[in-house]
């Protein structure tokens, strides 16, 4: 299925997977609405899309604020009349051991990784349901399938995204023709490691930096595969690990 002329919203678009996905969808012919907190990075992405001949709407977006999530959907519909694809990509990964009680970081992860997905989905779903078509892509993680030391809270948030995705599928796919895809990347070379403040994980960070991870483009291509699949086909889950990653 072609996505030429389709309208996509991508959250967390200022870097990494979100940035790469916005470019990939735009190059495939979609009109893209990009949201993130860092306006300078969004401007850079918007300029790149425009130079490539694409159509773009750029808007500051903090997914922890429901009003922001409502606004980007409303502005997208105002500009292009519809929304076809929502990519819930914004996320944080400040890993830490529970014993170190980084409670504020736990709250931030819950707000961004879970509530952000819920808020953006809530903003888009009435429109998708009304027109009985659309595609929601949620970025979970391999951490949405397994748990590892220092990842207790992060894994919990990604397990929640995976469960929510399946719940969405059961509620809306057959009844409202809304497809749902959960993307579960392994190690990807993004800015996520920079959010870790637990000093006891310094050796882990250094090792991770030396590991050959996936590129953001790899995940963008997985998303592209899902949204371009035939309408009768719902790619429910895509788990992508680097070849060298064991868990």
HELIX and SHEET records of a PDB file:
HELIX    1   1 UNK A   16  UNK A   27  1                                  12    
HELIX    2   2 UNK A   39  UNK A   51  1                                  13    
HELIX    3   3 UNK A   66  UNK A   80  1                                  15    
HELIX    4   4 UNK A   98  UNK A  100  5                                   3    
HELIX    5   5 UNK A  103  UNK A  109  1                                   7    
HELIX    6   6 UNK A  110  UNK A  115  3                                   6    
HELIX    7   7 UNK A  116  UNK A  131  1                                  16    
HELIX    8   8 UNK A  142  UNK A  144  5                                   3    
HELIX    9   9 UNK A  152  UNK A  168  1                                  17    
HELIX   10  10 UNK A  169  UNK A  173  3                                   5    
HELIX   11  11 UNK A  174  UNK A  176  1                                   3    
HELIX   12  12 UNK A  192  UNK A  195  5                                   4    
HELIX   13  13 UNK A  199  UNK A  201  5                                   3    
HELIX   14  14 UNK A  202  UNK A  210  1                                   9    
HELIX   15  15 UNK A  216  UNK A  227  1                                  12    
SHEET    1   A 7 UNK A  56  UNK A  60  0                                        
SHEET    2   A 7 UNK A  31  UNK A  36  1                                        
SHEET    3   A 7 UNK A   7  UNK A  11  1                                        
SHEET    4   A 7 UNK A  85  UNK A  88  1                                        
SHEET    5   A 7 UNK A 134  UNK A 139  1                                        
SHEET    6   A 7 UNK A 178  UNK A 185  1                                        
SHEET    7   A 7 UNK A 237  UNK A 240  1                                        
END                                                                             
